[in-house]
Amino acid sequence: MNKLFLAFASIAGAIAVILGALAAHRLRQHMPAQALEVFETAVRYQFYHVFALLAAGVLSERFPGNWMNRAGSCFIGGILLFSGSLYMISALMAADTSIPTGLGILAPIGGLLFILGWVFLSISVLKGRSS
């Protein structure tokens, strides 16, 4: 098992629960609807990829190697770039502040990392040893 993937997924999962609860109970009253929608998208995709990262961490024992490591690394990078940039964008929207162009490009890069993570996960499983 890949302890780094499992530890990161556990922490990212706890953060997603906290931020989801924050959105449901506090931010709804203080954020514009569009900013809240962006925030909730960030939480949702963070949660999806927490489970992907948990799977990569557990499956790394059965399918060890570079492809699984790449998959988990892409899931981590995707969480940080995709969800992280959306959290920042939603905060800037809520503060009615302009969003820097550089920040806007991070979400698609993070999304690409999510896609690559899934592709690398499938390659790892397909190339892995059979039992």
Buried (B, 14 or more C-beta within 10 A) or exposed (E): EBEBBBEBBBEBBEBBBEBBEEBEEEBEEEBEEEBBBBBBBBBBBBBBBBEBBBBBBBBBEEBBEEBBBBBBBBBBBBBBBBBBBBBBBBBBBBEEEEBEEEBEEBBEEBBBBBEBBBBBBEBBBEEBEEE
